[in-house]
Amino acid sequence: MNRIKIYSLMIGLMMAGTSCEKALEVSPRSEFSPDNVQNTDAGIKSLLYSAYAQAQSQIGSRFVINDSEMCTDMAYNTGGAENGQLITIINFTWDPSLSSFAVEMWEPNYRSIRDANGVIENIAKVNTTEANKKLYTAEARLLRAQAYANLYSWFGPVPLRTPETQVGNLARATDEEMRTFIETEIKAAVADLPNPGAEAAFGRYNKGIAYAVLAKFLLQTKQWQKAADASKAVIDFNYYQLFGSFEGLFRTENKMNREMIFVLPCRPEDPFGNWFQAGALPAAYKSSTQFPNFVYKATMSNFATMYRLRTAFVNTFAASDKRKSLILTSYINASNATVDLSTGDNARSFKYWDNATVGNNSGTDVPVLRYADILLSYSEALNEITGPTEESLRWINLVRRRAELPDLTLAAMTSKDIFRDALLAERGWEFVSEGKRREDLIRHGKFISLAKARGITNATDNRVLFPIPQSEIEANKLCIQNPGY
């Protein structure tokens, strides 16, 4: 699999701005004229890769992670320009004008949808093989469905734009229409996608990614049997596997390992870098005995904003949990003083450190879907169907063993509720700084109640959804805002 091929195609596309026309302004112009885009294999593939570029954009990934964690019991922030918007996330005072809702969440997903629609609409005219037509269509349908699943998670039902519904003003779909469309599109795409490992380049979609996206969508919408079936389909490929070391899973030298089902691929140069670590570094960081292999250099950025973890959350880790090894609780600063971060909501996630970081940009890929997520999803779905069983415990215990924790037992997991709470806790420990905590708490019915317990008076029930960005409300006269905004 050639990662370089897809990177080289993404370079121009990701720099291209927000329009389809700009995305295709490459040399020589004659090769990618509007007619050729609609008729040639190279042209339609460039449009497909533009949809991929939006779906796999690293730009703003830290905002998506932080908007999904700083409104929870997991993360916190102080300082710097970013705190101006993150404090609204922490305090549940966000409103439709918050830039990250539009720029990092709404717009990239709709650009991916736009380009995927272009592929689907024009594929019949393309001079290529029937096999290619089926493959490109399947990829486009999955890209579009995944984008809608992302939007649904953040905003609820949204305008359902397809080649048949490209008018400027378009009302939001109903909840049933949205759910049916996402599920149907993913299932339709599966047949014409390759098996995991058989895709033409790293980052292009396969059947395993399709079932993983479906499993997570069905889990979040509490369609337990369907979620279990989709999760088991991923497992049954016998392709994916847990990486042996939790810490090693995220290192750049282990990119493309078989736990990473789908990632945002990063490189230590702008605009391909992962910026999260620059915000997670504490003030005047020099070194740490916890991370002796991370060599901080003056050429690396250290943001004024501080991405922190809440002390109460960090203290829930077992002392022996290997996943805690990626949480910084003490460091040596530039004055050679030891600074304790173990209290005051001060600990830092070091999941994304990279010695080759240049400025803000590290090369550590941002995981979107990991095999561990599928195993825990399968356990959760089985528990909701039957309660604790040896089978439902089997999959969570695989994840726990890598963390060097003892197996959960039926003697301890005596009810569906007890096991449900254990699963939620496990997901918290496993997915720190991967942007999953908000949706997990919402699914478990604890998003609002835990915020109220932290004293967040603005945590009202309507805030389980983010508001539709104000820019969309103004541009699309038929798009109605979510209640309470």
Rosetta blueprint (number, residue, H / E / L):
1 M L
2 N L
3 R H
4 I H
5 K H
6 I H
7 Y H
8 S H
9 L H
10 M H
11 I H
12 G H
13 L H
14 M H
15 M L
16 A L
17 G L
18 T L
19 S L
20 C H
21 E H
22 K H
23 A H
24 L L
25 E L
26 V L
27 S L
28 P L
29 R H
30 S H
31 E H
32 F H
33 S L
34 P H
35 D H
36 N H
37 V H
38 Q H
39 N H
40 T E
41 D H
42 A H
43 G H
44 I H
45 K H
46 S H
47 L H
48 L H
49 Y H
50 S H
51 A H
52 Y H
53 A H
54 Q H
55 A H
56 Q L
57 S L
58 Q L
59 I L
60 G L
61 S H
62 R H
63 F H
64 V H
65 I H
66 N H
67 D H
68 S H
69 E H
70 M L
71 C L
72 T L
73 D L
74 M L
75 A E
76 Y E
77 N E
78 T E
79 G L
80 G L
81 A L
82 E L
83 N H
84 G H
85 Q H
86 L H
87 I H
88 T H
89 I H
90 I H
91 N L
92 F L
93 T L
94 W L
95 D L
96 P L
97 S L
98 L L
99 S H
100 S H
101 F H
102 A H
103 V H
104 E H
105 M H
106 W H
107 E H
108 P H
109 N H
110 Y H
111 R H
112 S H
113 I H
114 R H
115 D H
116 A H
117 N H
118 G H
119 V H
120 I H
121 E H
122 N H
123 I H
124 A H
125 K H
126 V L
127 N E
128 T L
129 T L
130 E H
131 A H
132 N H
133 K H
134 K H
135 L H
136 Y H
137 T H
138 A H
139 E H
140 A H
141 R H
142 L H
143 L H
144 R H
145 A H
146 Q H
147 A H
148 Y H
149 A H
150 N H
151 L H
152 Y H
153 S H
154 W H
155 F H
156 G L
157 P L
158 V L
159 P E
160 L L
161 R L
162 T L
163 P L
164 E L
165 T L
166 Q L
167 V L
168 G L
169 N L
170 L L
171 A L
172 R E
173 A L
174 T L
175 D H
176 E H
177 E H
178 M H
179 R H
180 T H
181 F H
182 I H
183 E H
184 T H
185 E H
186 I H
187 K H
188 A H
189 A H
190 V H
191 A L
192 D L
193 L L
194 P L
195 N L
196 P L
197 G L
198 A L
199 E L
200 A L
201 A L
202 F L
203 G L
204 R L
205 Y L
206 N L
207 K H
208 G H
209 I H
210 A H
211 Y H
212 A H
213 V H
214 L H
215 A H
216 K H
217 F H
218 L H
219 L H
220 Q H
221 T L
222 K L
223 Q L
224 W H
225 Q H
226 K H
227 A H
228 A H
229 D H
230 A H
231 S H
232 K H
233 A H
234 V H
235 I H
236 D L
237 F L
238 N L
239 Y L
240 Y L
241 Q L
242 L L
243 F L
244 G L
245 S L
246 F H
247 E H
248 G H
249 L H
250 F L
251 R L
252 T H
253 E H
254 N H
255 K L
256 M L
257 N L
258 R L
259 E L
260 M E
261 I E
262 F E
263 V E
264 L E
265 P L
266 C L
267 R L
268 P L
269 E L
270 D L
271 P L
272 F L
273 G L
274 N E
275 W L
276 F H
277 Q H
278 A H
279 G H
280 A H
281 L L
282 P L
283 A L
284 A L
285 Y E
286 K E
287 S E
288 S L
289 T L
290 Q L
291 F L
292 P L
293 N L
294 F L
295 V L
296 Y L
297 K L
298 A L
299 T L
300 M E
301 S L
302 N L
303 F L
304 A L
305 T L
306 M E
307 Y E
308 R E
309 L E
310 R L
311 T H
312 A H
313 F H
314 V H
315 N L
316 T L
317 F L
318 A L
319 A L
320 S L
321 D L
322 K H
323 R H
324 K H
325 S H
326 L H
327 I E
328 L E
329 T L
330 S E
331 Y E
332 I E
333 N E
334 A L
335 S L
336 N L
337 A L
338 T E
339 V E
340 D E
341 L L
342 S L
343 T L
344 G L
345 D L
346 N L
347 A E
348 R E
349 S E
350 F L
351 K L
352 Y L
353 W L
354 D L
355 N L
356 A L
357 T L
358 V E
359 G E
360 N L
361 N E
362 S E
363 G L
364 T L
365 D L
366 V E
367 P E
368 V E
369 L E
370 R E
371 Y H
372 A H
373 D H
374 I H
375 L H
376 L H
377 S H
378 Y H
379 S H
380 E H
381 A H
382 L H
383 N H
384 E H
385 I H
386 T H
387 G L
388 P L
389 T L
390 E H
391 E H
392 S H
393 L H
394 R H
395 W H
396 I H
397 N H
398 L H
399 V H
400 R H
401 R H
402 R H
403 A L
404 E L
405 L L
406 P L
407 D L
408 L L
409 T L
410 L L
411 A L
412 A L
413 M L
414 T L
415 S L
416 K H
417 D H
418 I H
419 F H
420 R H
421 D H
422 A H
423 L H
424 L H
425 A H
426 E H
427 R H
428 G H
429 W H
430 E H
431 F L
432 V L
433 S L
434 E L
435 G L
436 K L
437 R H
438 R H
439 E H
440 D H
441 L H
442 I H
443 R H
444 H L
445 G L
446 K L
447 F H
448 I H
449 S H
450 L H
451 A H
452 K H
453 A H
454 R L
455 G L
456 I L
457 T L
458 N L
459 A L
460 T L
461 D H
462 N H
463 R H
464 V H
465 L L
466 F L
467 P L
468 I L
469 P L
470 Q H
471 S H
472 E H
473 I H
474 E H
475 A H
476 N L
477 K L
478 L L
479 C L
480 I L
481 Q L
482 N L
483 P L
484 G L
485 Y L
